[in-house]
Amino acid sequence: QFGVLVADEAHYLREPSSTRSLVVSAIAQACARAVLLTGTPCLTRPLELFPVLQALRPDVDLLRGSWRGFARRYAGPHTAMAFRPGGAPVRQEAFGEATCTAELYRLLCRLVMVRRRKA
C-alpha cells in the first residue's frame, strides 16, 4: 500500500470507463494523498473532469452525487433525438457545452486545483 500517488498527464483520465481511469482511481482511493498533474487544459468539455475529480476527491459532493448530476449542472443538458436499430426515433438526454463555468471554476480552485500561469 502506498501513502501518496503522484501521476502526470491526468488529462488521459477523461474517459471514465477506460482501464487507465479505473486503475488510477482505485490506486488514488487507496492512498492517503493523490496529486494528479496536467499541463493540458481540461475544460473543453466539463464531463472530462469527472473521472479526475472522482479520483482526487471521492469524499466531496462536488460531483453532485453522480456523473449524471455533474453533467446536468456543468455540461449543458439538452434533449437529442436518437434512433433505435429499427429506425424508431427516441428522445434522450445529451450533454455538450459548459454551463455554470464560474461556479465550477470556484469549486475547482477551492477543492482540487492549483493553477500556474506563465508570465
Secondary structure, DSSP 8 states (H G I E B T S, - for coil): --SEEEES-GGGG-STTSHHHHHHHHHHHHSSEEEE--SS--TTSGGGGHHHHHHH-TTSGGGTTSHHHHHHHHS--EEEEEE-TTS-EEEEEE--S--SHHHHHHHHHHHT-------
